[in-house]
Every structure is written in structure tokens, then in C-alpha cells.
């Protein structure tokens, strides 16, 4: 079964979007640290070339890392009312990115 390039494009775009939301969230929400924004966005930006080029290993470790992003965002959505909207968007993007990454892994075999 040949890989569908739609999954690859979706994974790259959603990963970049998640990195942008994580960075913007920590720069724009009062009381949040911009350093945390950089730290949370960096792994997604590091993975972006591998996602765009279709490296299977990158897709595998990103699928595991997305659980951390989803968990962090859910925790912030529940515990921090000031960041609830940003955290909800991050949860949605993390879940959609996970679906795209798993779709790419599944159809690349």
C-alpha cells in the first residue's frame, strides 16, 4: 500500500500549527513564561523537516511526544482559566496531529 501524501502534508501543517499555538499561548497569556513557549515548541519544530520529508522514524517518535502535549494542554485547560481557550486549541491540534501521524505511519507500510 503506497503512502497517501495527504497524511504527510496534514501532519506537517498540523505540527507547525501546534508549535505556533504553543509558542503564542505562552507569549500572550498573562503570567505565562515565554521560555516555556520556546521549550514546548522546539521539539515540534525540530521534527518538522522529518515530517515533511516523510521519515518514518520521525513519525514514530512524534506520535509518542504528542501524548505529552495533549496531557499538558488538558491539565492547563482544567487548572488555568486564563489559558483555557489556548489549551483547548492545543488539545484539538494535538489530537488532529496524532491522527495524521498515525494515518501516515499506517499507510506507509
Secondary structure, DSSP 8 states (H G I E B T S, - for coil): ----HHHHHHHHHHHHHHHHHHHHHHHHSTT--HHHHHHHHHHHHHHHHHHHHT-HHHHHHHHHHHHHHHHHHHHHHHH-GGGHHHHHHHHHHHHHHHHHHHHHHHHT-
